[in-house]
Amino acid sequence: MSVPVRIGNCSGFYGDRIAAAREMVEGGPIDVLCGDYLAELTMLILAKAQAKDPSGGYARTFLTQMEQVLGTCLDHGIKVVANAGGLNPAGLAAALRELSARLGLTARVAHVEGDDLRGDLHAITPPVGDIKPVSANAYLGAWGITEALRSGADVVVTGRVTDASLVVGPAAWWHAWAPADWDRLAGAVVAGHVIECGPQATGGNYAFLDEITDRRYPGFPIAEVAEDGSSVITKHPGTGGLVSVGTVTAQLLYETAEPAYLGPDVVAHFDTIRLAQQGEHRVAISGTKGSPPPDTLKVALNEVGGFRNTMTMVLTGLDIGAKAAFAEQQLFDVLGGRDAFDEVDVRLLRFDVSDAPTNEQACAHLRVTVKDADPRKVGRAFSGGGGHGDRPGWFRRLPHHHATVLGDRLRRLPAGLRSAVGPHARTRRRRRHTARDPRPADRCRPAG
């Protein structure tokens, strides 16, 4: 039986702590460094970035982290697995090769693709509304990562895979699991779910603050995944936060809707999980049962669903309610009425106190938010509404002159999608290989 694989997380979202990769690599022994950079909103952000620069579309902060730790990872045999490729995993892989060469290193970089459905969505599912999605990504599983590691890659970057796949893939590689090892895969899914959001597992997502005696910034978590799929959640010595049955339970429940936790590789049955405190900052996870996955994949669609802008008026003194009504009426008189916008939200936020000793304590906020399909209506036309026509007793905090793009949507598309997505593709320096869906074809029924 092989020894457990130590997988350390260094990112829970795009924009997380840059130093986390270096702290994880230098803080103690690990075998794999992984990072999650993609949320549904992130795909919209990356789509906007790629529209401006076609060579972009990936998490650029990952390159900064790799510049700090790539040499150390190669020296110590630490594999790196991250979904930082976003909408352009090939572009990120190319940038990593350039970085490796600039640092005088020879890193074997592979990328996994096959999740991007923008060019094929019309053939897979009926239109979703009248607006063409700017991104459409299937949540792929772990086997593309596993195959890339088996091929000798030092760094594997992916597009949209499930968050837990960043742990399942390395664990399946390390322990030579088979696609039908349901219980082992399910155990790794649970470990991946616990550490995917970084220090949320080490106290950042825990309400019982009195139990956390080390109030330093929580250390990023580590999953020690054993050959049978059981695991131990821990963190490096000398880091802040807490790893307890409570903190692990809180993270297990995060974004969990029902005991049968669906994934592209396995269904993990969360009602079979057993937790036990194994020592200080060590929680053992065991007993997880797995079963074959569903015939469908979750797909995240992002569309430009409109534009939004917000204006805040600071009201002071007496008669706050009357001033709020006056200000609202005056603003929409200038803007052409509330019906000029698709949506309007007006809220009076009362922070003021009677007979306030300071100006700050005498203030309330009138917050006006407008949404519309036309960015011009909620841009400068909105931010300039009213001009200097405000009355004594209030002033405005000017909104942005440019509106904010809105919109994302999740769907679970029918069985035909799995066939349409086809095999995962992993690529190393122009050599393209495929990782076939490990389940039999008769599990993929035609979409009805």
C-alpha beads as a LAMMPS data file, in Angstrom:
LAMMPS data file: protein, C-alpha beads

448 atoms
447 bonds

1 atom types
1 bond types

-500.0 500.0 xlo xhi
-500.0 500.0 ylo yhi
-500.0 500.0 zlo zhi

Masses

1 110.0

Atoms # bond

1 1 1 0.000 0.000 0.000
2 1 1 1.378 3.420 -0.968
3 1 1 1.861 6.178 1.570
4 1 1 -0.707 9.006 1.672
5 1 1 -0.255 11.869 -0.760
6 1 1 -0.010 15.301 0.867
7 1 1 -1.911 17.854 -1.216
8 1 1 -1.649 21.477 -0.111
9 1 1 -4.039 24.194 -1.243
10 1 1 -2.745 27.679 -2.108
11 1 1 -5.850 29.411 -3.494
12 1 1 -9.595 29.419 -2.938
13 1 1 -10.485 32.031 -5.557
14 1 1 -8.976 34.326 -8.177
15 1 1 -7.433 37.094 -6.085
16 1 1 -6.640 35.011 -3.006
17 1 1 -3.494 35.489 -0.947
18 1 1 -0.541 35.603 -3.353
19 1 1 1.944 34.490 -0.692
20 1 1 -0.019 31.303 0.008
21 1 1 1.866 29.254 -2.600
22 1 1 5.252 30.197 -1.187
23 1 1 4.037 29.664 2.387
24 1 1 2.679 26.220 1.496
25 1 1 5.811 25.117 -0.367
26 1 1 8.241 26.434 2.246
27 1 1 6.167 25.669 5.343
28 1 1 6.623 21.903 5.361
29 1 1 6.558 18.760 3.229
30 1 1 3.908 18.377 0.510
31 1 1 3.707 16.248 -2.611
32 1 1 1.245 18.326 -4.632
33 1 1 0.439 22.035 -4.651
34 1 1 -3.088 22.749 -5.863
35 1 1 -5.147 25.896 -6.276
36 1 1 -8.739 26.765 -7.133
37 1 1 -9.132 30.030 -9.062
38 1 1 -12.529 29.680 -10.721
39 1 1 -15.993 30.645 -9.548
40 1 1 -18.978 31.196 -11.812
41 1 1 -18.470 34.963 -11.680
42 1 1 -14.772 34.488 -12.424
43 1 1 -15.623 32.979 -15.798
44 1 1 -17.514 36.168 -16.681
45 1 1 -14.547 38.279 -15.568
46 1 1 -12.179 36.161 -17.657
47 1 1 -14.512 36.354 -20.665
48 1 1 -14.436 40.155 -20.455
49 1 1 -10.633 40.074 -20.216
50 1 1 -10.334 37.721 -23.179
51 1 1 -12.628 39.926 -25.266
52 1 1 -10.081 42.721 -24.824
53 1 1 -7.027 40.491 -25.245
54 1 1 -7.541 37.107 -26.960
55 1 1 -4.286 35.835 -25.484
56 1 1 -5.719 36.267 -21.977
57 1 1 -8.650 34.601 -20.281
58 1 1 -6.684 32.899 -17.501
59 1 1 -5.798 33.756 -13.882
60 1 1 -2.671 35.876 -14.204
61 1 1 -1.960 35.867 -10.471
62 1 1 -1.075 32.185 -10.811
63 1 1 1.961 33.200 -12.870
64 1 1 3.084 35.470 -10.035
65 1 1 2.807 32.587 -7.597
66 1 1 4.688 30.248 -9.916
67 1 1 7.485 32.767 -10.331
68 1 1 7.958 32.535 -6.564
69 1 1 7.809 28.745 -6.155
70 1 1 8.366 26.913 -9.454
71 1 1 12.061 26.337 -8.844
72 1 1 11.452 25.025 -5.331
73 1 1 8.689 22.730 -6.576
74 1 1 10.972 21.230 -9.211
75 1 1 13.810 20.800 -6.719
76 1 1 11.571 18.955 -4.250
77 1 1 9.481 16.992 -6.745
78 1 1 6.282 18.844 -5.884
79 1 1 3.645 18.577 -8.598
80 1 1 1.447 21.617 -9.294
81 1 1 -2.229 21.296 -10.290
82 1 1 -4.478 24.324 -10.765
83 1 1 -7.605 25.311 -12.685
84 1 1 -6.085 28.741 -13.329
85 1 1 -6.341 28.149 -17.083
86 1 1 -9.889 29.476 -17.034
87 1 1 -10.993 30.085 -20.618
88 1 1 -7.501 29.677 -22.053
89 1 1 -5.548 26.823 -20.460
90 1 1 -3.337 26.550 -23.543
91 1 1 -2.418 30.215 -23.204
92 1 1 -1.529 29.789 -19.544
93 1 1 0.544 26.699 -20.327
94 1 1 2.484 28.668 -22.937
95 1 1 3.047 31.499 -20.459
96 1 1 4.303 28.988 -17.880
97 1 1 6.809 27.577 -20.362
98 1 1 8.060 31.086 -21.060
99 1 1 8.329 31.733 -17.324
100 1 1 10.199 28.465 -16.803
101 1 1 12.702 29.332 -19.535
102 1 1 13.189 32.853 -18.184
103 1 1 13.961 31.410 -14.746
104 1 1 16.446 28.956 -16.254
105 1 1 14.237 25.979 -15.389
106 1 1 12.909 23.047 -17.380
107 1 1 9.340 22.475 -16.255
108 1 1 7.163 19.947 -18.069
109 1 1 3.831 21.734 -18.431
110 1 1 0.570 20.120 -19.522
111 1 1 -2.884 21.578 -19.871
112 1 1 -6.328 19.979 -19.837
113 1 1 -9.090 21.308 -22.066
114 1 1 -12.463 20.179 -23.396
115 1 1 -14.745 22.079 -21.026
116 1 1 -15.292 25.156 -23.228
117 1 1 -18.607 24.744 -25.056
118 1 1 -18.963 28.183 -26.607
119 1 1 -18.558 26.843 -30.121
120 1 1 -20.809 23.815 -29.651
121 1 1 -23.565 24.950 -27.308
122 1 1 -26.156 25.375 -30.065
123 1 1 -25.842 21.689 -30.941
124 1 1 -26.150 20.513 -27.351
125 1 1 -29.037 22.396 -25.795
126 1 1 -31.842 24.763 -26.822
127 1 1 -31.108 28.507 -26.538
128 1 1 -31.243 29.981 -23.056
129 1 1 -33.099 33.238 -23.658
130 1 1 -32.214 35.600 -26.461
131 1 1 -28.667 36.431 -25.411
132 1 1 -25.656 34.435 -26.558
133 1 1 -23.547 33.272 -23.593
134 1 1 -20.077 34.787 -23.373
135 1 1 -18.869 31.641 -21.626
136 1 1 -20.193 28.093 -21.381
137 1 1 -18.141 25.572 -19.462
138 1 1 -18.831 21.998 -18.451
139 1 1 -17.545 20.885 -15.069
140 1 1 -15.132 18.129 -16.065
141 1 1 -13.716 15.500 -13.769
142 1 1 -10.287 14.422 -12.634
143 1 1 -9.050 11.962 -15.237
144 1 1 -7.475 14.511 -17.552
145 1 1 -5.355 15.659 -14.616
146 1 1 -4.499 12.079 -13.710
147 1 1 -3.370 11.259 -17.239
148 1 1 -1.273 14.423 -17.453
149 1 1 0.539 13.482 -14.248
150 1 1 1.009 9.921 -15.471
151 1 1 2.644 11.329 -18.595
152 1 1 5.281 13.038 -16.446
153 1 1 3.973 16.604 -16.208
154 1 1 5.378 18.789 -13.438
155 1 1 2.632 21.403 -13.760
156 1 1 -0.943 20.736 -14.901
157 1 1 -3.305 23.622 -15.608
158 1 1 -6.935 23.153 -16.538
159 1 1 -10.009 25.021 -17.563
160 1 1 -13.261 24.304 -15.741
161 1 1 -13.051 21.123 -13.711
162 1 1 -14.892 20.517 -10.472
163 1 1 -13.115 22.038 -7.508
164 1 1 -12.631 18.622 -5.911
165 1 1 -10.989 17.286 -9.091
166 1 1 -7.863 19.235 -8.145
167 1 1 -7.436 16.696 -5.331
168 1 1 -9.055 13.644 -6.932
169 1 1 -6.791 13.816 -9.995
170 1 1 -3.490 13.794 -8.080
171 1 1 -4.780 11.167 -5.621
172 1 1 -5.831 8.843 -8.462
173 1 1 -2.398 9.311 -10.061
174 1 1 -0.483 8.748 -6.829
175 1 1 -2.415 5.612 -5.818
176 1 1 -3.062 4.243 -9.350
177 1 1 -6.827 4.154 -8.827
178 1 1 -9.221 2.852 -11.463
179 1 1 -12.313 4.735 -12.697
180 1 1 -14.639 2.318 -10.884
181 1 1 -12.971 2.705 -7.472
182 1 1 -16.083 4.511 -6.284
183 1 1 -15.366 4.594 -2.545
184 1 1 -11.774 5.744 -3.015
185 1 1 -12.805 8.446 -5.472
186 1 1 -15.625 9.577 -3.192
187 1 1 -13.221 9.875 -0.281
188 1 1 -10.936 12.068 -2.361
189 1 1 -13.908 14.189 -3.437
190 1 1 -14.674 14.855 0.224
191 1 1 -11.063 15.813 0.940
192 1 1 -11.075 18.070 -2.117
193 1 1 -14.321 19.706 -1.069
194 1 1 -12.868 20.473 2.354
195 1 1 -9.680 22.172 1.128
196 1 1 -10.931 23.752 -2.124
197 1 1 -11.727 27.102 -0.502
198 1 1 -8.409 27.459 1.242
199 1 1 -8.468 28.686 4.845
200 1 1 -12.227 28.373 5.126
201 1 1 -11.359 24.853 6.353
202 1 1 -8.959 26.155 8.994
203 1 1 -11.325 28.532 10.750
204 1 1 -12.252 31.029 8.060
205 1 1 -15.738 29.534 7.683
206 1 1 -16.325 28.797 11.359
207 1 1 -18.798 30.698 13.516
208 1 1 -17.559 29.571 16.936
209 1 1 -14.806 32.141 17.370
210 1 1 -14.221 31.264 21.016
211 1 1 -12.766 27.920 19.886
212 1 1 -10.131 29.620 17.725
213 1 1 -7.379 30.680 20.105
214 1 1 -4.780 31.392 17.409
215 1 1 -6.140 34.559 15.796
216 1 1 -3.400 34.910 13.191
217 1 1 -4.371 34.580 9.543
218 1 1 -5.482 30.951 9.092
219 1 1 -3.013 28.626 7.450
220 1 1 -3.998 27.090 4.136
221 1 1 -5.177 23.471 4.451
222 1 1 -3.517 20.193 3.522
223 1 1 -5.250 16.909 2.686
224 1 1 -3.322 13.703 3.314
225 1 1 -5.188 11.248 1.078
226 1 1 -4.585 7.554 1.741
227 1 1 -4.799 4.654 -0.719
228 1 1 -8.274 3.649 0.515
229 1 1 -9.642 7.178 -0.026
230 1 1 -9.634 8.172 3.624
231 1 1 -7.828 11.367 4.492
232 1 1 -6.527 13.633 7.204
233 1 1 -7.073 17.386 7.017
234 1 1 -4.302 19.448 8.583
235 1 1 -2.138 22.545 8.094
236 1 1 1.512 23.446 8.433
237 1 1 2.889 23.971 11.965
238 1 1 3.185 27.582 13.030
239 1 1 0.248 28.832 10.970
240 1 1 -2.866 30.443 12.380
241 1 1 -6.408 29.197 12.660
242 1 1 -7.782 25.830 13.718
243 1 1 -8.372 22.398 12.215
244 1 1 -11.059 20.635 14.217
245 1 1 -14.080 18.449 13.631
246 1 1 -16.073 21.667 13.830
247 1 1 -14.123 23.584 11.182
248 1 1 -14.112 20.588 8.828
249 1 1 -17.838 20.036 9.337
250 1 1 -18.566 23.683 8.585
251 1 1 -16.690 23.444 5.306
252 1 1 -18.258 20.090 4.418
253 1 1 -21.673 21.754 4.598
254 1 1 -20.557 24.691 2.463
255 1 1 -22.385 24.732 -0.897
256 1 1 -23.846 21.288 -0.177
257 1 1 -27.513 20.805 -1.053
258 1 1 -28.114 17.129 -0.283
259 1 1 -26.277 14.037 1.001
260 1 1 -25.709 12.670 -2.522
261 1 1 -22.941 14.989 -3.726
262 1 1 -22.973 14.690 -7.512
263 1 1 -19.811 14.879 -9.564
264 1 1 -18.602 13.923 -13.029
265 1 1 -16.524 10.978 -11.761
266 1 1 -18.477 9.704 -8.760
267 1 1 -21.363 10.449 -6.407
268 1 1 -20.007 10.937 -2.888
269 1 1 -22.541 10.107 -0.191
270 1 1 -21.962 12.669 2.517
271 1 1 -24.228 10.848 4.978
272 1 1 -21.579 8.103 5.207
273 1 1 -18.706 10.398 6.209
274 1 1 -17.097 9.858 9.597
275 1 1 -14.938 12.530 11.242
276 1 1 -12.551 12.119 14.172
277 1 1 -10.040 14.404 15.840
278 1 1 -6.698 12.652 15.402
279 1 1 -4.558 15.186 17.239
280 1 1 -3.911 18.909 17.292
281 1 1 -4.973 20.383 13.952
282 1 1 -5.569 16.922 12.466
283 1 1 -9.020 15.617 11.518
284 1 1 -9.471 12.149 10.026
285 1 1 -12.145 11.600 7.357
286 1 1 -13.203 8.009 6.676
287 1 1 -16.087 5.776 5.686
288 1 1 -17.192 7.715 2.614
289 1 1 -19.183 5.623 0.163
290 1 1 -19.305 6.319 -3.544
291 1 1 -21.518 5.274 -6.426
292 1 1 -21.441 5.798 -10.207
293 1 1 -21.950 9.387 -11.365
294 1 1 -25.023 10.715 -13.178
295 1 1 -25.334 10.880 -16.947
296 1 1 -25.285 14.668 -16.931
297 1 1 -22.710 17.364 -16.389
298 1 1 -23.215 20.707 -14.743
299 1 1 -22.577 23.618 -17.092
300 1 1 -22.014 27.242 -16.116
301 1 1 -23.299 29.766 -18.645
302 1 1 -22.404 33.422 -18.383
303 1 1 -24.284 35.947 -20.430
304 1 1 -24.347 39.714 -20.410
305 1 1 -27.652 39.957 -18.602
306 1 1 -27.644 43.729 -18.346
307 1 1 -25.821 46.610 -16.730
308 1 1 -26.055 48.104 -13.258
309 1 1 -25.051 51.255 -11.442
310 1 1 -25.626 52.543 -7.924
311 1 1 -25.858 56.042 -6.486
312 1 1 -25.766 56.797 -2.760
313 1 1 -27.127 60.042 -1.327
314 1 1 -26.081 60.960 2.197
315 1 1 -28.963 62.603 4.062
316 1 1 -28.334 64.565 7.259
317 1 1 -30.265 66.313 9.985
318 1 1 -34.013 66.251 10.578
319 1 1 -36.855 64.969 8.386
320 1 1 -34.808 62.156 6.855
321 1 1 -37.879 60.400 5.427
322 1 1 -39.139 63.537 3.716
323 1 1 -35.693 64.325 2.332
324 1 1 -35.407 60.790 0.945
325 1 1 -38.760 61.037 -0.832
326 1 1 -37.844 64.487 -2.218
327 1 1 -34.441 63.281 -3.462
328 1 1 -35.894 60.173 -5.107
329 1 1 -38.625 62.154 -6.862
330 1 1 -36.145 64.762 -8.068
331 1 1 -33.669 62.179 -9.384
332 1 1 -36.179 60.202 -11.429
333 1 1 -37.774 63.356 -12.744
334 1 1 -34.410 64.182 -14.330
335 1 1 -33.852 60.602 -15.532
336 1 1 -37.237 60.205 -17.203
337 1 1 -39.042 58.223 -14.522
338 1 1 -38.589 54.817 -12.950
339 1 1 -40.096 53.111 -15.993
340 1 1 -37.136 54.266 -18.067
341 1 1 -35.116 51.396 -16.553
342 1 1 -35.576 47.644 -16.575
343 1 1 -35.190 47.478 -12.794
344 1 1 -35.009 50.045 -10.004
345 1 1 -34.170 49.413 -6.359
346 1 1 -34.345 52.246 -3.795
347 1 1 -33.398 51.680 -0.159
348 1 1 -33.240 54.097 2.748
349 1 1 -30.565 52.908 5.174
350 1 1 -30.957 54.533 8.579
351 1 1 -27.666 54.952 10.425
352 1 1 -28.642 58.270 12.036
353 1 1 -29.409 58.828 15.707
354 1 1 -31.499 61.568 17.266
355 1 1 -29.661 64.608 18.601
356 1 1 -26.443 63.279 17.042
357 1 1 -23.214 64.609 18.583
358 1 1 -21.314 64.301 15.273
359 1 1 -22.175 64.808 11.621
360 1 1 -21.422 61.149 10.850
361 1 1 -23.996 59.995 13.394
362 1 1 -26.569 62.312 11.842
363 1 1 -26.353 60.661 8.410
364 1 1 -28.578 58.182 6.615
365 1 1 -28.013 56.714 3.152
366 1 1 -30.458 56.681 0.265
367 1 1 -29.164 54.028 -2.117
368 1 1 -30.531 53.971 -5.657
369 1 1 -29.636 51.082 -7.979
370 1 1 -30.729 50.888 -11.603
371 1 1 -30.375 48.038 -14.094
372 1 1 -30.902 48.086 -17.837
373 1 1 -29.918 46.305 -21.027
374 1 1 -28.579 49.608 -22.398
375 1 1 -25.269 50.552 -20.718
376 1 1 -25.670 54.186 -21.761
377 1 1 -28.782 54.641 -19.619
378 1 1 -27.031 53.485 -16.452
379 1 1 -23.653 55.073 -17.213
380 1 1 -22.965 58.799 -17.357
381 1 1 -26.622 59.600 -17.933
382 1 1 -27.355 58.142 -14.505
383 1 1 -24.254 59.294 -12.666
384 1 1 -24.811 62.885 -13.787
385 1 1 -28.495 62.939 -12.948
386 1 1 -29.445 65.862 -10.723
387 1 1 -26.222 67.830 -11.103
388 1 1 -26.116 70.637 -8.533
389 1 1 -29.844 70.546 -7.932
390 1 1 -29.525 68.842 -4.549
391 1 1 -31.109 70.584 -1.581
392 1 1 -29.364 71.557 1.667
393 1 1 -29.065 68.624 4.055
394 1 1 -27.829 65.997 1.648
395 1 1 -25.051 65.268 -0.805
396 1 1 -24.219 62.471 -3.215
397 1 1 -21.431 59.970 -3.412
398 1 1 -20.960 59.831 -7.156
399 1 1 -21.374 56.433 -8.800
400 1 1 -19.122 55.035 -11.466
401 1 1 -19.523 56.667 -14.866
402 1 1 -19.456 53.207 -16.439
403 1 1 -22.002 50.530 -15.668
404 1 1 -21.137 47.098 -14.289
405 1 1 -21.803 44.053 -16.455
406 1 1 -24.163 41.541 -14.866
407 1 1 -25.102 37.954 -15.263
408 1 1 -24.283 34.323 -14.793
409 1 1 -26.374 31.191 -14.917
410 1 1 -25.983 27.538 -13.977
411 1 1 -27.654 24.657 -15.731
412 1 1 -27.405 20.909 -15.548
413 1 1 -27.630 19.889 -19.169
414 1 1 -28.968 16.531 -20.384
415 1 1 -27.186 13.284 -20.983
416 1 1 -26.311 14.060 -24.576
417 1 1 -23.922 16.695 -23.303
418 1 1 -21.485 14.082 -22.056
419 1 1 -21.132 12.672 -25.547
420 1 1 -20.867 16.150 -27.033
421 1 1 -18.141 17.192 -24.630
422 1 1 -16.228 14.096 -25.607
423 1 1 -12.849 13.177 -24.170
424 1 1 -10.721 15.405 -22.013
425 1 1 -7.672 16.546 -23.889
426 1 1 -4.301 16.952 -22.248
427 1 1 -1.514 18.571 -24.166
428 1 1 2.229 18.812 -23.666
429 1 1 4.246 20.816 -26.183
430 1 1 2.004 20.231 -29.197
431 1 1 1.512 16.548 -28.313
432 1 1 -2.194 16.138 -27.751
433 1 1 -3.554 13.105 -25.923
434 1 1 -7.060 12.216 -24.848
435 1 1 -8.456 10.863 -21.594
436 1 1 -11.657 9.088 -22.496
437 1 1 -14.722 9.265 -20.311
438 1 1 -14.110 6.192 -18.164
439 1 1 -17.768 5.146 -18.041
440 1 1 -19.403 2.860 -20.624
441 1 1 -21.115 4.531 -23.554
442 1 1 -24.476 2.978 -22.764
443 1 1 -24.695 5.265 -19.724
444 1 1 -25.122 8.205 -22.113
445 1 1 -28.710 8.182 -23.267
446 1 1 -29.875 10.604 -25.977
447 1 1 -31.147 13.918 -24.655
448 1 1 -34.911 13.865 -24.390

Bonds

1 1 1 2
2 1 2 3
3 1 3 4
4 1 4 5
5 1 5 6
6 1 6 7
7 1 7 8
8 1 8 9
9 1 9 10
10 1 10 11
11 1 11 12
12 1 12 13
13 1 13 14
14 1 14 15
15 1 15 16
16 1 16 17
17 1 17 18
18 1 18 19
19 1 19 20
20 1 20 21
21 1 21 22
22 1 22 23
23 1 23 24
24 1 24 25
25 1 25 26
26 1 26 27
27 1 27 28
28 1 28 29
29 1 29 30
30 1 30 31
31 1 31 32
32 1 32 33
33 1 33 34
34 1 34 35
35 1 35 36
36 1 36 37
37 1 37 38
38 1 38 39
39 1 39 40
40 1 40 41
41 1 41 42
42 1 42 43
43 1 43 44
44 1 44 45
45 1 45 46
46 1 46 47
47 1 47 48
48 1 48 49
49 1 49 50
50 1 50 51
51 1 51 52
52 1 52 53
53 1 53 54
54 1 54 55
55 1 55 56
56 1 56 57
57 1 57 58
58 1 58 59
59 1 59 60
60 1 60 61
61 1 61 62
62 1 62 63
63 1 63 64
64 1 64 65
65 1 65 66
66 1 66 67
67 1 67 68
68 1 68 69
69 1 69 70
70 1 70 71
71 1 71 72
72 1 72 73
73 1 73 74
74 1 74 75
75 1 75 76
76 1 76 77
77 1 77 78
78 1 78 79
79 1 79 80
80 1 80 81
81 1 81 82
82 1 82 83
83 1 83 84
84 1 84 85
85 1 85 86
86 1 86 87
87 1 87 88
88 1 88 89
89 1 89 90
90 1 90 91
91 1 91 92
92 1 92 93
93 1 93 94
94 1 94 95
95 1 95 96
96 1 96 97
97 1 97 98
98 1 98 99
99 1 99 100
100 1 100 101
101 1 101 102
102 1 102 103
103 1 103 104
104 1 104 105
105 1 105 106
106 1 106 107
107 1 107 108
108 1 108 109
109 1 109 110
110 1 110 111
111 1 111 112
112 1 112 113
113 1 113 114
114 1 114 115
115 1 115 116
116 1 116 117
117 1 117 118
118 1 118 119
119 1 119 120
120 1 120 121
121 1 121 122
122 1 122 123
123 1 123 124
124 1 124 125
125 1 125 126
126 1 126 127
127 1 127 128
128 1 128 129
129 1 129 130
130 1 130 131
131 1 131 132
132 1 132 133
133 1 133 134
134 1 134 135
135 1 135 136
136 1 136 137
137 1 137 138
138 1 138 139
139 1 139 140
140 1 140 141
141 1 141 142
142 1 142 143
143 1 143 144
144 1 144 145
145 1 145 146
146 1 146 147
147 1 147 148
148 1 148 149
149 1 149 150
150 1 150 151
151 1 151 152
152 1 152 153
153 1 153 154
154 1 154 155
155 1 155 156
156 1 156 157
157 1 157 158
158 1 158 159
159 1 159 160
160 1 160 161
161 1 161 162
162 1 162 163
163 1 163 164
164 1 164 165
165 1 165 166
166 1 166 167
167 1 167 168
168 1 168 169
169 1 169 170
170 1 170 171
171 1 171 172
172 1 172 173
173 1 173 174
174 1 174 175
175 1 175 176
176 1 176 177
177 1 177 178
178 1 178 179
179 1 179 180
180 1 180 181
181 1 181 182
182 1 182 183
183 1 183 184
184 1 184 185
185 1 185 186
186 1 186 187
187 1 187 188
188 1 188 189
189 1 189 190
190 1 190 191
191 1 191 192
192 1 192 193
193 1 193 194
194 1 194 195
195 1 195 196
196 1 196 197
197 1 197 198
198 1 198 199
199 1 199 200
200 1 200 201
201 1 201 202
202 1 202 203
203 1 203 204
204 1 204 205
205 1 205 206
206 1 206 207
207 1 207 208
208 1 208 209
209 1 209 210
210 1 210 211
211 1 211 212
212 1 212 213
213 1 213 214
214 1 214 215
215 1 215 216
216 1 216 217
217 1 217 218
218 1 218 219
219 1 219 220
220 1 220 221
221 1 221 222
222 1 222 223
223 1 223 224
224 1 224 225
225 1 225 226
226 1 226 227
227 1 227 228
228 1 228 229
229 1 229 230
230 1 230 231
231 1 231 232
232 1 232 233
233 1 233 234
234 1 234 235
235 1 235 236
236 1 236 237
237 1 237 238
238 1 238 239
239 1 239 240
240 1 240 241
241 1 241 242
242 1 242 243
243 1 243 244
244 1 244 245
245 1 245 246
246 1 246 247
247 1 247 248
248 1 248 249
249 1 249 250
250 1 250 251
251 1 251 252
252 1 252 253
253 1 253 254
254 1 254 255
255 1 255 256
256 1 256 257
257 1 257 258
258 1 258 259
259 1 259 260
260 1 260 261
261 1 261 262
262 1 262 263
263 1 263 264
264 1 264 265
265 1 265 266
266 1 266 267
267 1 267 268
268 1 268 269
269 1 269 270
270 1 270 271
271 1 271 272
272 1 272 273
273 1 273 274
274 1 274 275
275 1 275 276
276 1 276 277
277 1 277 278
278 1 278 279
279 1 279 280
280 1 280 281
281 1 281 282
282 1 282 283
283 1 283 284
284 1 284 285
285 1 285 286
286 1 286 287
287 1 287 288
288 1 288 289
289 1 289 290
290 1 290 291
291 1 291 292
292 1 292 293
293 1 293 294
294 1 294 295
295 1 295 296
296 1 296 297
297 1 297 298
298 1 298 299
299 1 299 300
300 1 300 301
301 1 301 302
302 1 302 303
303 1 303 304
304 1 304 305
305 1 305 306
306 1 306 307
307 1 307 308
308 1 308 309
309 1 309 310
310 1 310 311
311 1 311 312
312 1 312 313
313 1 313 314
314 1 314 315
315 1 315 316
316 1 316 317
317 1 317 318
318 1 318 319
319 1 319 320
320 1 320 321
321 1 321 322
322 1 322 323
323 1 323 324
324 1 324 325
325 1 325 326
326 1 326 327
327 1 327 328
328 1 328 329
329 1 329 330
330 1 330 331
331 1 331 332
332 1 332 333
333 1 333 334
334 1 334 335
335 1 335 336
336 1 336 337
337 1 337 338
338 1 338 339
339 1 339 340
340 1 340 341
341 1 341 342
342 1 342 343
343 1 343 344
344 1 344 345
345 1 345 346
346 1 346 347
347 1 347 348
348 1 348 349
349 1 349 350
350 1 350 351
351 1 351 352
352 1 352 353
353 1 353 354
354 1 354 355
355 1 355 356
356 1 356 357
357 1 357 358
358 1 358 359
359 1 359 360
360 1 360 361
361 1 361 362
362 1 362 363
363 1 363 364
364 1 364 365
365 1 365 366
366 1 366 367
367 1 367 368
368 1 368 369
369 1 369 370
370 1 370 371
371 1 371 372
372 1 372 373
373 1 373 374
374 1 374 375
375 1 375 376
376 1 376 377
377 1 377 378
378 1 378 379
379 1 379 380
380 1 380 381
381 1 381 382
382 1 382 383
383 1 383 384
384 1 384 385
385 1 385 386
386 1 386 387
387 1 387 388
388 1 388 389
389 1 389 390
390 1 390 391
391 1 391 392
392 1 392 393
393 1 393 394
394 1 394 395
395 1 395 396
396 1 396 397
397 1 397 398
398 1 398 399
399 1 399 400
400 1 400 401
401 1 401 402
402 1 402 403
403 1 403 404
404 1 404 405
405 1 405 406
406 1 406 407
407 1 407 408
408 1 408 409
409 1 409 410
410 1 410 411
411 1 411 412
412 1 412 413
413 1 413 414
414 1 414 415
415 1 415 416
416 1 416 417
417 1 417 418
418 1 418 419
419 1 419 420
420 1 420 421
421 1 421 422
422 1 422 423
423 1 423 424
424 1 424 425
425 1 425 426
426 1 426 427
427 1 427 428
428 1 428 429
429 1 429 430
430 1 430 431
431 1 431 432
432 1 432 433
433 1 433 434
434 1 434 435
435 1 435 436
436 1 436 437
437 1 437 438
438 1 438 439
439 1 439 440
440 1 440 441
441 1 441 442
442 1 442 443
443 1 443 444
444 1 444 445
445 1 445 446
446 1 446 447
447 1 447 448
